[in-house]
Amino acid sequence: MNLTPDLRQVQCVALKNASLTVSILTLGASIQSLYLKGYKHSLVLGSMQLTDYLHTAKYFGAVVGRVANRINRGHAVVGGLPYSLPLTSPEVHHLHGGPNGVSHKIWSIVEQADDRVQLQITLPDGDMGYPGNMVVTVWYRLLDNTLEMEITATTETLTICNFAGHSYVNLDGKGSILDHQLSIQAAHYLPVDAGLIPTGEVMPTSGSAFDFTQPRIIGRQDYPGLDTNFCLSLINRPIQTVATLKAPITGLTLHYQTTQPGLQVYDGRHIQLGAESNINQGALCAYAGLALEAQHWPDAINHPHFPSILLTPEETYRQVTRYVFE
């Protein structure tokens, strides 16, 4: 079965208000670019070539799921029934909804205006191994100097559900994000094994290499790198600032806000994109952008003490995440 979408059907939606100009692709409901008034570079990484979004720019700005992050060996038990979810090569685990998750599908435009767009996709029962017909909706809205993303989902059958936005941020538009300053309002994080699967422990950030409760430079000699879930809460909360990123050259600041109980932070160590594709100038290499991914905790279906990602037909999944620029 050919899983490659027909890129000729991809549309690009331009959003604009007094402060922000944003391009949204219907492929993966992806944020392709984001410009703040007064600055010539996009504050998120993106490619000018659609084919890159299936390869070297995979997940750039996309919505990922049905279940973001990793599920150990693709094994899940839902409602007492075992499911085997496809592995995401070269991983030995199920990652970001599988090789043909929503990041690799073309969404439909439901409604659009100058400063907002609503995208939707319908996922059939069994798609990427998941139970349940599911309808997923994403709203992107411009609110002054803020880009808001709202994701909702409903299902006809008990299933698992954990979406995330996967934009890579570089507030200087060039160079490494290791020089950016980051703070994260999290008292705990999840240790992982060599395959980046949580061990099940929930460890304090205090005294660890993962203590970002006070602003600090991302890159440090004593630091093992970031592909880490920070535990914000045990349940969804009212929207609040959970991370702040500040650039060394422009001085721009991003306040990252969400309702979600977890924040996966990835330092972009595997990024590679040629200069001919980059929407900003120059080639992109390791650490070119920082992914802030609001979501539930990874591999939650295999850890009963993690916040649940089960979704019933009576419920509506809802996430609100905001990029607030200063």
C-alpha positions in Angstrom: 0.0 0.0 0.0 1.4 3.4 -1.0 1.4 5.7 2.0 2.9 8.7 0.2 0.4 11.6 0.0 -0.2 13.4 -3.3 1.7 16.6 -2.7 -0.1 18.3 -5.6 -3.1 18.5 -3.3 -1.3 20.3 -0.5 -2.5 23.9 0.1 -0.8 26.7 1.9 -2.8 29.0 4.1 -1.5 32.5 4.9 -2.5 34.0 8.2 -1.7 37.6 9.2 -2.5 40.2 11.8 -0.7 43.4 12.9 2.1 41.4 14.6 2.4 38.0 13.0 2.5 36.4 9.5 2.2 32.6 9.5 2.0 30.0 6.8 0.1 26.8 7.4 0.4 23.7 5.2 -2.5 21.3 4.9 0.2 18.5 4.9 0.4 17.5 8.5 -1.4 20.7 9.5 2.1 22.1 9.6 3.4 25.5 10.6 5.7 26.2 7.7 6.9 29.7 8.8 6.2 32.3 11.4 7.3 35.9 11.1 7.2 38.6 13.8 6.8 42.2 12.7 10.2 43.9 12.5 12.2 40.7 11.9 13.1 39.2 8.5 13.6 35.6 9.6 11.1 32.9 10.4 11.1 32.1 14.1 10.3 28.4 13.4 12.2 26.1 11.0 10.6 25.2 7.7 11.3 24.1 4.2 10.4 25.6 0.8 10.2 22.0 -0.6 7.1 19.9 0.2 9.0 16.7 -0.4 11.3 17.5 2.5 8.4 17.2 4.9 8.3 13.5 4.2 12.1 13.1 4.6 14.7 15.6 5.9 12.1 18.0 7.3 9.9 15.2 8.8 7.8 16.6 11.6 8.9 20.2 11.0 5.9 22.2 12.4 3.5 19.3 12.1 0.8 18.0 14.3 1.9 14.5 15.3 -0.3 11.6 16.5 -2.7 9.8 17.0 -0.2 9.3 19.8 2.8 11.6 19.9 6.2 10.4 21.2 7.1 6.7 21.6 5.1 3.6 22.5 7.5 0.8 23.5 7.8 -1.7 20.6 4.4 -0.5 19.4 2.7 -2.6 22.1 -0.6 -1.3 23.6 -3.5 -2.8 25.5 -6.7 -0.9 25.1 -9.9 -2.1 26.7 -8.3 -5.4 27.5 -7.4 -6.0 23.9 -3.8 -6.1 22.6 -2.8 -3.9 19.7 0.4 -4.0 17.7 1.1 -0.5 16.3 3.6 -0.2 13.3 7.2 0.8 14.1 8.5 4.0 12.8 11.8 3.2 11.0 14.6 3.5 11.9 13.1 3.3 15.4 12.3 0.0 17.0 9.3 1.7 18.6 6.1 3.3 17.4 6.8 7.0 17.2 4.5 10.0 16.5 1.6 7.9 15.4 3.5 5.6 13.1 5.0 5.9 9.6 1.8 7.4 8.2 0.5 9.4 11.2 -1.4 12.6 10.9 1.9 14.5 10.2 2.1 12.7 6.8 -1.5 13.1 5.8 -3.3 16.0 4.0 -5.9 17.7 6.1 -9.0 19.5 4.9 -9.7 23.2 5.3 -13.0 23.7 7.1 -13.0 27.4 7.7 -10.5 30.2 7.1 -10.2 34.0 7.7 -7.3 36.4 7.7 -6.1 35.5 11.2 -7.3 32.0 11.7 -7.9 28.6 10.0 -9.6 25.4 11.0 -8.3 22.1 9.6 -9.8 18.6 10.0 -9.0 15.0 9.3 -11.0 11.8 9.7 -9.1 8.7 10.7 -10.7 5.3 10.0 -10.8 2.5 12.5 -7.6 0.5 12.2 -5.6 3.4 10.7 -1.9 2.9 11.9 -3.3 0.0 14.0 -5.4 2.2 16.3 -8.9 1.3 17.3 -11.8 3.7 16.6 -13.0 6.1 13.9 -11.6 9.5 14.9 -12.2 13.1 13.9 -9.4 15.5 14.6 -9.7 19.2 14.3 -6.9 21.9 14.6 -7.5 25.6 14.9 -4.7 28.1 14.4 -5.5 31.6 15.6 -3.4 34.8 15.7 -4.1 36.8 18.9 -1.9 39.9 18.8 1.7 38.6 19.2 0.5 35.1 19.9 -0.1 32.0 17.8 -2.7 29.7 19.4 -3.1 26.1 18.4 -6.2 24.2 19.6 -6.5 20.5 18.9 -9.7 18.5 19.5 -10.5 14.9 18.8 -13.5 12.5 19.2 -13.7 8.8 18.8 -16.5 6.2 18.2 -14.6 3.5 20.1 -12.4 3.4 23.2 -8.9 4.4 22.0 -5.7 6.2 22.9 -5.1 9.8 22.0 -2.1 12.2 22.5 -1.5 14.8 19.9 1.4 17.3 19.9 2.6 20.3 17.8 6.2 19.7 16.6 7.6 23.1 15.6 11.3 23.7 15.9 12.0 27.2 17.3 15.1 29.3 16.7 14.4 32.9 17.7 17.6 34.2 16.0 16.8 32.4 12.7 20.3 31.0 12.4 23.0 29.3 14.3 22.5 26.9 17.2 19.8 26.9 19.9 22.4 25.7 22.4 23.1 29.4 23.0 19.5 30.1 23.7 18.4 30.5 27.4 15.6 28.2 28.5 13.5 27.8 31.6 10.9 25.1 32.3 8.4 25.1 35.1 8.7 21.4 36.0 9.7 19.8 39.3 10.0 16.3 37.8 11.1 14.6 34.6 11.1 11.1 33.1 14.3 9.1 33.0 14.6 6.9 29.8 16.5 3.8 28.7 18.8 3.7 25.7 15.8 3.6 23.3 14.3 6.7 24.9 11.5 4.7 26.5 10.6 5.9 30.0 11.8 3.6 32.8 8.7 4.3 34.8 10.5 6.4 37.4 9.4 10.0 37.9 12.5 11.9 39.1 12.9 15.4 40.6 14.6 17.9 38.4 16.2 19.6 41.4 19.9 18.7 41.6 19.8 16.9 38.2 21.1 17.9 34.7 17.4 18.5 33.8 16.8 21.3 36.3 15.6 24.3 34.2 13.5 25.9 36.9 15.8 28.9 36.7 16.8 30.2 33.2 20.0 28.6 31.9 21.9 28.2 28.6 20.8 25.0 26.9 24.3 23.8 25.9 26.6 22.9 28.8 29.7 20.7 29.2 28.1 18.6 32.0 24.8 18.1 30.1 23.7 14.9 28.4 21.4 16.6 25.8 17.7 16.9 25.6 15.1 14.5 24.3 13.2 14.6 27.6 9.7 14.7 29.0 9.2 17.3 31.7 6.3 16.4 34.0 4.1 19.5 34.4 1.1 18.0 36.2 -1.0 14.8 36.4 -4.1 16.3 34.6 -4.8 18.9 32.1 -4.8 22.4 33.6 -5.9 25.9 32.7 -3.5 27.3 30.1 -0.3 28.7 31.6 3.3 29.4 30.8 5.4 26.3 31.2 8.6 27.3 29.3 10.4 30.4 28.3 13.0 30.6 25.6 15.3 33.7 25.0 17.6 34.3 22.1 21.2 35.6 22.5 21.4 37.8 19.4 17.9 39.2 18.8 16.9 39.2 22.5 13.5 37.8 21.4 11.6 35.8 24.0 9.0 33.0 23.6 6.6 32.2 26.4 5.3 28.7 25.6 1.9 28.1 27.2 -0.2 24.9 27.3 -3.0 23.0 29.0 -1.1 19.7 28.7 0.5 17.6 31.6 3.8 17.0 29.8 6.4 18.9 27.8 8.8 16.9 25.6 11.9 19.0 24.8 14.1 17.9 22.0 17.3 19.7 21.1 17.2 18.9 17.4 20.5 17.0 17.4 19.6 15.1 14.2 18.4 18.1 12.1 19.9 18.2 8.6 18.5 20.4 5.8 20.2 21.9 2.7 20.5 25.7 2.2 18.4 25.4 -1.0 15.4 24.3 1.1 15.6 26.3 4.3 13.1 29.2 4.4 15.8 31.1 6.3 19.3 31.5 5.0 22.0 28.8 5.1 21.9 25.0 5.7 20.4 23.6 8.9 22.5 21.2 10.9 22.4 19.6 14.4 20.9 21.9 17.1 19.4 24.3 14.6 16.1 24.4 16.4 14.4 23.4 19.7 11.2 21.4 19.6 8.8 22.1 22.4 6.1 19.5 22.3 3.2 19.9 24.7 1.5 16.5 25.2 0.8 13.7 27.6 3.7 11.6 29.0 5.4 9.2 26.5 4.5 5.5 26.5 1.7 6.3 28.9 -0.4 3.3 27.8 2.3 1.0 29.3 2.7 2.9 32.6 -0.6 2.9 34.6 0.7 5.6 37.0 1.2 8.1 34.2 -1.6 10.4 33.2 -4.1 8.4 31.1 -4.3 8.8 27.3 -7.4 6.7 27.0 -10.3 8.5 25.1 -13.9 7.3 25.3 -16.7 8.0 22.9 -18.3 10.2 25.6 -15.3 12.5 25.8 -13.6 15.1 23.7 -9.8 15.4 23.7 -8.7 19.0 23.8 -5.4 20.8 23.9 -4.6 24.5 23.7 -1.0 25.6 23.2 0.2 29.1 22.6 3.4 30.7 21.3 3.6 34.1 22.9 6.4 36.3 21.4 8.0 39.2 23.3 
